[in-house]
Each structure stands twice: as structure tokens, then as C-alpha cells.
Amino acid sequence: MKKYIPVLDRFLLRGKTAVVTGGCGNLGPWFVQALLDVKAHVAIIDLPKRTIPSTLTLHSSSLLFYKGNITNPRQLKTIHKKILNELGPIDILVNNAGIDIPPQKIGIYMENRPHAKKMWDVNVSGAVNCINEFIADMKKKKKGSIINIGSLYGERSPNERFYTHLQFDKPWDYGATKAALMQVTRYFATRLAKWNIRINTLSPGGVFNNQDKTFIQKYSSRIPLSRMAQKETDLGGPLVFLASDASAYVTGTNLQVNGGFTAW
Ligand SMILES: NC(=O)c1ccc[n+]([C@@H]2O[C@H](COP(=O)([O-])OP(=O)(O)OC[C@H]3O[C@@H](n4cnc5c(N)ncnc54)[C@H](O)[C@@H]3O)[C@@H](O)[C@H]2O)c1
């Protein structure tokens, strides 16, 4: 019979090393904080112009910031060597870095769309670059967890009624990159399972960020829980679930954290 481990203990990541890309942005610090709360050591990878958030609480684990661009595999290799020296082999990868280009810049039908290409490079190829680089450690350990941060808009087309009063429509590209990322999840879940490496998508719905009041009203009225997500409290729990042994038999799936948006 397999040894029973009490359920709360299965959520703990004591002694594990996690990489979080884009950890200095809006949501990233809250993903980082959740991993620190359950005792993981965390390596943030973010662009050189960013700084490590000062609000994070360490709880006796380590937090290091590595400046780099996930679209550059050579930089990732160098960072990987540094993480191995400073924190040890990687157990958890959170592919959180992502970009969404404003509709005014990208258009919908324009012929020359360099901004759109950048979105594919970061949101999809950048995530795959990180998977390629960091699975080596997980393969050696025959264990690992990868979480791709998707979006509600990877499964649902943006509702143009939320945006008409703002005089723009959301382009299709962002959601298309997030839909592609879900396929990346399914693909690698099947290819990496033999090393006991799990990979799942966590798809937040709209997160409150002092947006336009009418937008918040329109969006919230479409949500069974009647509110947007709170980055401080709504996302860390689902992330720790997917990162930890609490989800040991979960792979290839998409955890929707959207207040019930997709239930209606
Ligand atoms: N905020 C939301 O409402 C929301 C909703 C659903 C999904 N998401 C997803 O959550 C993730 C985080 O969103 P956010 O709101 O914190 O975005 P954000 O723009 O505030 O932060 C993104 C972070 O990624 C970093 N980054 C961008 N390109 C990079 C690159 N090439 N290499 C390394 N780092 C890079 C940025 O410097 C930044 O720190 C994204 O993947 C986003 O698509 C956000």
C-alpha cells in the first residue's frame, strides 16, 4: 500500500526550486508569493528593465532575480547554469511571461503586423523555449510540474460589448496565442509523462486592475460570482495546487479561474 501523506503536506514545496517567468509584472509577484508561502525557492526571469517587487515576503526560502528574455534560448541557457549553482535543479516552471498588444497598435486586418508576431514569439515560442531548457533537470529527477499561464480569451472570444464604449475591439491574436499555449500543454503532457513531468494550463479570467468603471460593470455582470478576479487572493491557491503533489494525477488539463464565466 502507498504511504498516506496528509493532504495539507502535499501542498508544501519545501526544498523545491521554481522558476517564474515575468515575475515582476502585475500578476507574477502574486504567483511568486504563493510559491514562497509554501516554502519553495524561487527564481524570477524577467526583462532587464524590470525590478524585483519589494512587497514579497520570504518565509526563510530564497528568491533571486535573473535578467533575461525568454525569446532568447542562449540567455536561458546561461540563466539555467546560474540557477543550478545558486538554487539547485529546477522542479517547477511557471510560464507566466506574456504580452498583450493594445488594439490601437495591432489592428485586426492590417497586412503588416510586427506587433502581432512579437506576441507569438513571447507567448508561445518563449514558453516552449523555457520548457526545452528546464525539463533537463526534471527528467533527471523523474519528476516536475510545469504551469502555463493561459487566459479566458484562449477559450472564449473577447465579448466586443465590453469594449464598444472604449471605441475599440480586442484583436484576435492574444486569444489565439493563449489557445496555442493550451495545445502546447496537451502536447507536452503526453510527451513528458514518461518522466513523471506534469504540465497544465492555469487560465485566469479578467483580473481587477482599476480598469474603466463601465468595463468593470459590464464584465462583472457577465460573471456568476459577479466580480473580476483579485490578483492578491484568487490565483495563488490554484497555482500551488498545480505545482505541488496535491495534483499528482493531473496533467494536460486547463484549470479555469474565472468566477464561472465559462459556466454560463
Ligand atoms: N492581467 C490579466 O487580467 C490577465 C488575465 C488572464 C491572463 N493573464 C496572463 O497572465 C500573465 C501575466 O499577466 P500580467 O497582467 O502580470 O502582465 P504584465 O504585463 O503585467 O507582466 C508580464 C511580465 O512578463 C515580462 N515579460 C514580457 N516579455 C518578456 C520576455 N520576452 N522575456 C521575459 N519576460 C518578459 C514583463 O516584463 C512583465 O514583467 C500573462 O501571461 C497574461 O497573458 C493576465
The ligand as a MOL file (V3000), in Angstrom:
LIG
                    3D

  0  0  0     0  0            999 V3000
M  V30 BEGIN CTAB
M  V30 COUNTS 44 48 0 0 0
M  V30 BEGIN ATOM
M  V30 1 N -3.9220 40.5760 -16.0760 0
M  V30 2 C -4.9310 39.8680 -16.5240 0
M  V30 3 O -6.1040 40.2850 -16.4230 0
M  V30 4 C -4.6960 38.5090 -17.1430 0
M  V30 5 C -5.7930 37.7020 -17.4200 0
M  V30 6 C -5.5890 36.4470 -17.9730 0
M  V30 7 C -4.3140 36.0240 -18.2300 0
M  V30 8 N -3.2410 36.8390 -17.9710 0 CHG=1
M  V30 9 C -1.9000 36.3190 -18.2700 0
M  V30 10 O -1.1440 36.3300 -17.0650 0
M  V30 11 C 0.2330 36.5620 -17.3590 0
M  V30 12 C 0.7290 37.7570 -16.5450 0
M  V30 13 O -0.0450 38.8830 -16.8910 0
M  V30 14 P 0.2210 40.3100 -16.2410 0
M  V30 15 O -1.0880 41.0060 -16.1960 0
M  V30 16 O 1.0090 40.1580 -14.9910 0 CHG=-1
M  V30 17 O 1.1130 41.0010 -17.3670 0
M  V30 18 P 2.2550 42.1010 -17.1610 0
M  V30 19 O 2.4680 42.7390 -18.4880 0
M  V30 20 O 1.9550 42.9840 -16.0030 0
M  V30 21 O 3.5270 41.2310 -16.7810 0
M  V30 22 C 4.1770 40.4020 -17.7320 0
M  V30 23 C 5.6060 40.2660 -17.3140 0
M  V30 24 O 6.2850 39.4990 -18.3310 0
M  V30 25 C 7.5200 40.1150 -18.6180 0
M  V30 26 N 7.9380 39.8110 -19.9960 0
M  V30 27 C 7.3490 40.2330 -21.1520 0
M  V30 28 N 8.0280 39.7790 -22.2080 0
M  V30 29 C 9.0840 39.0640 -21.7060 0
M  V30 30 C 10.1560 38.3650 -22.3110 0
M  V30 31 N 10.3030 38.3160 -23.6380 0
M  V30 32 N 11.0620 37.7470 -21.5090 0
M  V30 33 C 10.9440 37.8070 -20.1500 0
M  V30 34 N 9.9330 38.4460 -19.5250 0
M  V30 35 C 9.0230 39.0710 -20.2990 0
M  V30 36 C 7.2550 41.6210 -18.4400 0
M  V30 37 O 8.4580 42.3460 -18.2510 0
M  V30 38 C 6.3450 41.6230 -17.2190 0
M  V30 39 O 7.0710 41.6880 -16.0070 0
M  V30 40 C 0.3110 36.7710 -18.8650 0
M  V30 41 O 0.6850 35.5760 -19.4950 0
M  V30 42 C -1.0940 37.1670 -19.2410 0
M  V30 43 O -1.3800 36.8680 -20.5850 0
M  V30 44 C -3.4150 38.0700 -17.4200 0
M  V30 END ATOM
M  V30 BEGIN BOND
M  V30 1 1 1 2
M  V30 2 2 2 3
M  V30 3 1 2 4
M  V30 4 1 4 5
M  V30 5 2 4 44
M  V30 6 2 5 6
M  V30 7 1 6 7
M  V30 8 2 7 8
M  V30 9 1 8 9
M  V30 10 1 8 44
M  V30 11 1 9 10
M  V30 12 1 9 42
M  V30 13 1 10 11
M  V30 14 1 11 12
M  V30 15 1 11 40
M  V30 16 1 12 13
M  V30 17 1 13 14
M  V30 18 2 14 15
M  V30 19 1 14 16
M  V30 20 1 14 17
M  V30 21 1 17 18
M  V30 22 2 18 19
M  V30 23 1 18 20
M  V30 24 1 18 21
M  V30 25 1 21 22
M  V30 26 1 22 23
M  V30 27 1 23 24
M  V30 28 1 23 38
M  V30 29 1 24 25
M  V30 30 1 25 26
M  V30 31 1 25 36
M  V30 32 1 26 27
M  V30 33 1 26 35
M  V30 34 2 27 28
M  V30 35 1 28 29
M  V30 36 1 29 30
M  V30 37 2 29 35
M  V30 38 1 30 31
M  V30 39 2 30 32
M  V30 40 1 32 33
M  V30 41 2 33 34
M  V30 42 1 34 35
M  V30 43 1 36 37
M  V30 44 1 36 38
M  V30 45 1 38 39
M  V30 46 1 40 41
M  V30 47 1 40 42
M  V30 48 1 42 43
M  V30 END BOND
M  V30 END CTAB
M  END
